Every structure is written in C-alpha cells, then in structure tokens.
Amino acid sequence: MGKGDKRTKRGKIIAGSFGKSRKHKVKPVAPKATEKKSQAKTKKTAKPVSRKKTSASAKKA
C-alpha cells in the first residue's frame, strides 16, 4: 500500500492514472446555442401567490 499499489491514491498519482481512488476533475460544459433557444420558448412568468391568513397572525392582532 504505497507508491507501487495502483489501488491507492498515492499509487494512482505515481502511475498517472485515474479511477475510483483518484477522480478526474470535470470541466463545466457550455450549453449549445440550440439549447438556449428552446429554453427561451418554454420559460413562463410566475404568477403571484395569494396567501391566506393563518391562526398565528390572527393571534397577534
């Protein structure tokens, strides 16, 4: 369990490999131009929500 063991993180670093013990850092992927257009069409405006009076607010008054 050291530099020669490919199952440990230290062994993965020495060997220069990746796997469960040593994950690759994933770069964020930019969305495609076609995805932006489809999202713009499906976007809806939010309607205001009416709230009812609760018993807690009635007790305060």
LINBELQUI-V711731 format. One record per helix or strand. SS is the DSSP state (hx for helix, st for strand). FROM is the first residue (numbers start at 0). LEN is the number of residues. Records with the same first field share a line. If there is no record, write none. Layout:
BEGIN
SS=FROM-LEN + FROM-LEN
END
This chain:
BEGIN
hx=8-7 + 32-10 + 54-6
END
